[in-house]
Amino acid sequence: MQARQLLATLADGEATSGATLAEREGVTRAAIWKQVEALRARGVPIEARGTAGYRLPWSLQMLDEQAIRAALPAAASARLGLLELHWELDSTSSELQRRIAQAADLSVVLAETQSAGRGRRGRPWLSPPGLNLYLSCLKRFDGGFAALSGLSLAIGVIVLRTLHALGVAGAGLKWPNDILAHDGKLGGILVELSGEYQGPCAAVIGIGLNLRLTPQLREQAGQPSCDLAGLCGGTPPDRNRTAATLIGALVEGLAQFEREGFDGFVDEYAKYDLLSGKPLRLQGALGTLDGVGAGVDARGALLLQTDQGLRQIDSADVTVRRA
């Protein structure tokens, strides 16, 4: 029995004995135990209930490519490139980068788990199987890098649109690419560009969204974190519906960005901006800078009101914290 099969078997939250699992799959109980430990090492909280066997503390839903396709809006489905679901990848963005020359515009790759998920500034992104959402989308542009200012902020707005469509409230945006709720990180965005500065280029847009976190995963994250389960009374939205809603919002929102640039998102971003009007401390290559958040400009740069005047922060290679 492979880890994927075991997780699918336990997904209903009911206890199943190791002996039953071993007999069903024609393997030893030691082989079952090995896969249980492999999933636990990835962050899946499988409990051992004596003779009753193994169980999860709650039911979970495995991602299903057909279910995602069926839930996509017709207009989004028609424009989508490839749609692939993998059990495990190093990262969904790395997979699209490897195939960037051949992959069609608006291709989307999802994975149940990532062995080397990437966050901003090279930080690892915890990617336990079955619990959260990890996807990347390839978008091609004709106008060059200069036309893509504010893209990661626009993606943040698109994620918030997704949450509202799912009936989830309480989330906001932290410049340049974090989705927060209750002062904890709910999701992250990583945009990687390639191509020509003034000609055809491509963006690989990676999104990680926490649907359910365990206490152990929160501790491993090393920073305050939260999940959709916590925003939804203990039960997160249907994972396949969440994936389809996000993909549909990306297809529609990226078309809007292609037409309007960040101008089409700046007012909406302001509604969700968690830094505006807050005392901030920025740390980066140029040292420490204190001030008060003053929103973002039309290019997506962070505006900081300091004692020396209004500063524009273009580089995402800074750490922004509430002072």
Secondary structure as GFF3:
##gff-version 3
##sequence-region A 1 323
A	DSSP	alpha_helix	3	10	.	.	.	ID=ss1
A	DSSP	alpha_helix	18	25	.	.	.	ID=ss2
A	DSSP	alpha_helix	29	41	.	.	.	ID=ss3
A	DSSP	beta_strand	47	48	.	.	.	ID=ss4
A	DSSP	three_ten_helix	50	52	.	.	.	ID=ss5
A	DSSP	beta_strand	54	55	.	.	.	ID=ss6
A	DSSP	alpha_helix	65	71	.	.	.	ID=ss7
A	DSSP	alpha_helix	74	79	.	.	.	ID=ss8
A	DSSP	beta_strand	83	89	.	.	.	ID=ss9
A	DSSP	alpha_helix	92	98	.	.	.	ID=ss10
A	DSSP	beta_strand	107	114	.	.	.	ID=ss11
A	DSSP	three_ten_helix	120	122	.	.	.	ID=ss12
A	DSSP	beta_strand	133	141	.	.	.	ID=ss13
A	DSSP	three_ten_helix	145	148	.	.	.	ID=ss14
A	DSSP	alpha_helix	151	165	.	.	.	ID=ss15
A	DSSP	beta_strand	171	174	.	.	.	ID=ss16
A	DSSP	beta_strand	178	181	.	.	.	ID=ss17
A	DSSP	beta_strand	184	195	.	.	.	ID=ss18
A	DSSP	beta_strand	201	209	.	.	.	ID=ss19
A	DSSP	alpha_helix	215	221	.	.	.	ID=ss20
A	DSSP	alpha_helix	228	231	.	.	.	ID=ss21
A	DSSP	alpha_helix	239	260	.	.	.	ID=ss22
A	DSSP	three_ten_helix	261	264	.	.	.	ID=ss23
A	DSSP	alpha_helix	266	272	.	.	.	ID=ss24
A	DSSP	beta_strand	279	284	.	.	.	ID=ss25
A	DSSP	beta_strand	287	296	.	.	.	ID=ss26
A	DSSP	beta_strand	302	306	.	.	.	ID=ss27
A	DSSP	beta_strand	309	313	.	.	.	ID=ss28
A	DSSP	beta_strand	319	322	.	.	.	ID=ss29
###
